[in-house]
Amino acid sequence: MSAIADGLFTSVSGRPRLVGARCDGCGAVTFPTQDLCPRCGSDGMITLHLAERGRLWTWTTQTYRPKSPPYAGSGSDPFVPFALGYVELPDGVLVETRLVVDEGEEPRIGAEMELCLVPFPLGGDADDGDVVTTFAFRPVEENR
């Protein structure tokens, strides 16, 4: 199993965590990591593990095939619409993410969400049998 891109997420104590950065000068938090602070321009960015949970800020349904790259599916592969949105983490960073919801369910703005890892469907000629993993957020279940 391989990650969709290096440096986006890692495992801490067996749980997935997004890898972000905090500016040593002004405190701005970014995801993904950046070499320079987008707020003050400082190069003092410190790598950190972001919170596992946040609140759904907004969402929509991706109803059309995304352009390639990054989407690797071909025009002959069946495209399945999916939910995507922004999850606001406690430090104020908004993470654009795929949302994992049960079929027939709609995400609820303001709902508590938790980070999870999911397979990324490559499709077409890009599918060499290796399972590629990406991050997503799903609603928190109290009895998990």
C-alpha positions in Angstrom: 0.0 0.0 0.0 1.4 3.4 -0.9 0.3 7.0 -0.2 -1.1 9.1 -2.9 1.7 11.7 -2.2 4.6 11.8 0.2 4.3 14.0 3.2 0.5 14.5 3.4 -0.2 12.1 6.2 1.5 9.7 8.6 0.7 7.4 11.4 1.1 8.4 15.1 0.4 5.7 17.7 -1.4 3.6 15.0 -3.7 6.5 14.0 -3.6 8.5 10.8 -2.5 12.2 11.1 -2.3 14.9 8.5 1.1 16.6 8.3 1.0 20.4 8.4 3.2 23.3 9.3 3.1 26.2 11.7 4.9 29.5 11.2 7.4 30.2 14.0 6.8 33.9 13.5 3.1 34.5 13.2 1.6 31.1 14.1 -0.3 30.5 10.9 -1.0 26.9 10.2 -0.9 25.3 6.7 -1.9 22.1 5.1 -0.2 20.7 3.3 3.2 21.8 4.6 4.8 24.9 3.0 8.4 26.2 3.0 7.2 29.9 3.4 4.4 31.3 5.5 1.5 32.5 3.3 0.6 35.1 6.0 4.0 36.8 6.8 6.5 35.3 4.3 8.7 33.8 7.0 10.7 30.7 6.2 10.4 29.5 9.8 7.8 26.8 9.2 7.8 24.0 11.8 6.3 20.6 10.8 3.4 19.4 13.0 0.8 16.7 13.2 -2.7 18.2 12.8 -5.7 17.3 14.9 -7.6 14.1 14.0 -11.0 15.7 14.3 -12.7 18.9 13.1 -16.1 20.2 12.0 -17.6 20.1 8.6 -17.5 23.6 7.3 -19.2 23.0 3.9 -19.6 20.3 1.3 -20.8 19.4 -2.2 -21.1 16.4 -4.4 -18.5 15.9 -7.2 -20.9 14.8 -10.0 -18.5 15.0 -12.9 -15.2 13.3 -13.7 -12.3 15.4 -12.5 -9.6 16.4 -15.0 -6.4 14.4 -15.1 -4.1 14.8 -13.3 -4.7 14.2 -10.5 -7.6 12.0 -11.5 -6.2 8.9 -13.2 -9.3 7.2 -14.5 -10.0 7.0 -18.2 -13.1 8.1 -20.1 -14.2 4.4 -20.3 -14.1 3.8 -16.6 -17.4 4.4 -14.8 -17.3 7.5 -12.7 -19.0 7.4 -9.3 -20.0 10.7 -7.8 -18.6 11.4 -4.3 -18.9 13.9 -1.5 -16.2 16.4 -0.8 -15.9 19.4 1.5 -13.9 21.4 3.9 -13.3 20.3 7.4 -12.1 23.0 9.9 -9.6 21.8 12.3 -9.3 23.3 15.9 -6.3 25.4 14.8 -8.4 27.1 12.1 -7.0 25.4 9.1 -9.5 24.3 6.5 -8.7 21.0 4.8 -10.2 20.2 1.4 -11.1 16.5 1.6 -13.1 13.6 0.3 -16.0 12.8 2.7 -16.9 9.2 3.6 -20.6 8.9 4.2 -23.1 6.0 4.2 -25.0 5.5 0.9 -28.2 7.6 1.0 -26.8 9.9 3.8 -25.8 13.5 3.3 -23.1 15.2 5.4 -24.3 17.7 7.9 -22.6 21.1 8.1 -21.2 21.6 11.6 -20.9 17.8 12.2 -17.8 16.5 14.0 -15.6 14.7 11.5 -12.6 12.4 12.0 -9.7 11.6 9.8 -9.5 8.2 8.1 -7.5 6.6 5.2 -9.3 5.2 2.1 -8.2 3.6 -1.1 -7.8 5.9 -4.0 -9.3 4.4 -7.2 -6.7 4.8 -10.0 -8.6 3.1 -12.7 -7.6 2.8 -16.4 -4.0 2.1 -17.3 -2.8 3.6 -14.1 -4.1 0.6 -12.1 -1.1 -1.7 -11.7 -2.6 -3.6 -8.7 -0.9 -1.5 -6.1 -3.4 0.0 -3.6 -2.9 3.7 -3.3 -4.2 5.4 -0.1 -5.5 8.9 0.4 -7.0 10.7 3.4 -10.7 11.5 3.9 -12.9 12.6 6.8 -16.0 10.8 8.0 -18.7 11.6 10.6 -17.7 10.7 14.2 -19.7 7.8 15.6 -20.0 8.1 19.4 -19.8 4.3 19.9 -16.7 3.8 17.8 
